[in-house]
Amino acid sequence: MNIEIKESNGGYYAILSGWLDTNVATEFLEELKTLEEHADKAIELDCSKLEYICSLGLRGLLKLQKLSVAKGGTLVLTHVNDEIQKILTLTGFIKLFNFR
């Protein structure tokens, strides 16, 4: 699992890639703290290279979504592939996020 975070046009852009499973979820949650600190901004998560996401990863994304709403920012997931979309649908999380 890799997350590459860049500041872009007053907001943040992050590329998620690889397998976000329980072995790396704690590291992922630590890296999300950078985005959580800026939840008042526009945040875009590019999921085009994300192959799998576990429940801990989903929890981290949900926390970021809630912080964004609370702080007046936005969170959007982009380029969500079929496998990740299937996981989001099965868990009901598909209704909780904005997609582009």
Residue, then its C-alpha position, 0 to 999 in steps of 0.5 A: m500500500n502506498i499513499e502519495i499526498k500532494e498539495s494542489n490548488g489550495g486543496y490536497y490530492a492523494i493517490l492510493s495504490g496497492w492493497l490496503d489490508t490489515n497488514v498496512a492499515t495502521e500505517f495508512l491511518e497514520e498517513l491519513k492524519t496529514l489529510e485530516e489536519h487539512a479537512d477544511k480544504a478540498i481533498e481528492l483521493d485518486c483510487s485508480k491504483l487501489e486494488y483492495i480496501c479492508s474494513l480498517g481502511l474504510r473506517g479511515l476514509l469514513k473518519l476523513q469524510k466526517l471531518s471534512v463535513a464538520k470542518g466545511g471541506t470536501l472529500v471526493l473519491t475519483h477513478v474508483n475501479d470495479e473491485i473497490q466499488k463492489i466493496l463500497t456497495l456491499t458495505g453500504f459505504i457507497k452512499l457515504f462518499n462523493f465520487r467523480 
